[in-house]
Amino acid sequence: MSKSKRRVFSSEFKTKVALDSIKEQLTTEEICKKYELHPSQVNTWKQVFKQNASLVFESNPKPKPNNDDELIQQLYAQIGELKVANDWLKKKLL
């Protein structure tokens, strides 16, 4: 028996399904057949969309933090510490 992989949906696809559900031009059953989804999944995406819809109209959108350089420095520091600890443990064992 082979295990089937979980399907991963993009945010654009989820938005399209949620909007179709909100428009109510099709029933949930028809939407499920159209996109091959379970009704609970469609309803969940619809609820999440409704809860977060107000974020679209915020006047001051939160900028995404660009901490890549800071993160890289922290990771290099951690690698250095682990290397020193590893070398010390190797010397202790010999």
Secondary structure, 3 states (H helix, E strand, C coil): CCCCCCCCCCHHHHHHHHHHHHHCCCCHHHHHHHHCCCHHHHHHHHHHHHHHHHHHHCCCCCCCCCCHHHHHHHHHHHHHHHHHHHHHHHHHHC
